[in-house]
Amino acid sequence: MTAEQKLLLEYIRRSQFPGEASTSAEQTVDNIDWQQLFKEAQAQSVAVLVAGEVPMNELPADVQSRWQEAENRQLVSYIRYMAAQNELTALLRGAEIPFAVLKGLAAAVYYRDPSKRAMGDIDFIVPPEQFERAKALMIEAGYALVSDEPDYVRHIAFNKGSVHFELHRRFSHDDRDVEHFITDAWDIIRAARVADADIDMLPPLGNGIVLLDHMKSHLQSALGLRQVIDWMMYVDRELHDGFWEAEFQTAAREVRLEKLAIVVTRMCQKYLGLTTDDITWCAEADEQLCDDLIESLLVSGNFGRRNGAGNQIENVTASIKRDGLFHRLQRAGEINWKAYKKHKWLKPFCWIYQSGRYTRQGIQARRSGKQLRDDIDRANKRNKLLRDLEIV
């Protein structure tokens, strides 16, 4: 872990837990490469989150400028995002369609300042029997349908303005079914005010399982600190010992994510300042595994941004080693080959199409031999981490 990465973790701690003692030795700013620190913060999508902790007056002018630009961009995005969320909430409530926001503002609600969390798409789910009605309502209201593949059962996508929306018919991925934690909650959906927006959200058990499963999914590709902070702030607000013992542990064990919850939470206590008061259920976590996980997060960045084209090679290599070459090629081909979506008789040839696609991507990536070896090494380490966390 570099000095810049250590300082970034300290700034995250200060941003969310300003009254807590540091979890590590006092970080010094001597000899810090501020340009590199900014790059690390950007790669993790936390530059604005930590901006208030950075001694801006001591930074070189060009780095100050880049940080200010990041804050300005996020402010504009935040205003646009909140207006879009309020418009969607009014539309669905007006039509009496139950819905629950997934991630996004349903995670930001736990932050010290929700406006500092980087926002992406607006994900939300409706009861399955309301899905077609919600789809028609959005189209009628001017949302542009951009993705509606019959073979993809999780969600369809819309754009309106510059905001992307994903309307879910189900949240669960293929490898784990967490759906009943959502469907069982429709009668107890909670209205919430998050900064400048009104949303409906799942109760604590369902919301926590969604955030935990979301972390798991990103860990299989490239987990960053933003998803971990979402989980940490949820734990800080909701997941104290009593709730863990009464409900959450059983639920996490049911979906085979108990160990992930324990290790990530202990890692947050060790590196990001999460309190140990009334959060002792993670105390027996493997400390080495906590260290391995934080190193993996710092190496990858949010959505693998730190490794650029190498992240795709790492993802493919890791998947092939987990699932087998043919399974990976066939499944990816079914997803990516447009001709197959129109002509289902092409299914036996999807693996051939995907082989050619990977070949083209590999050539375009222009990775050196050393870079490729590093990509493969990271894939091997990631698969080991996934096994240690009992995710695969």
Protein Blocks (a to p, Z undefined) as FASTA:
>chain_A
ZZklmmmmmmmmmmmmmmbccfbdcddfehiafklmmmmmmmnopmmmmmmmpcfklpcf
klmmmmmmmmmmmmmmmmmmmmmmmmmmmmmmmnopacddeejjlmmmmpmblmlpccfd
ddddddfklmmmmmmmmmmnopacfbdcfklmkbccddehjbccdddfbfbdfkbccklm
mmmmmmmcccddehjaccddddfklmmmmmmmmmmmmmmmopcfklmmmmmmmmmmmmgf
klmmmmmmmmmmmnopmmmmmmmmmmmmmmnopafehpaklmmpcfklmmmmmmmmmmno
gghlmnmmmlmmmmmmmmmmmnopklmmmmmmmmmmmklmmmmmlmmmmmmmmmmmmmmm
mmmnopafklmmmmmmmmmmmmmmmmmnomZZ
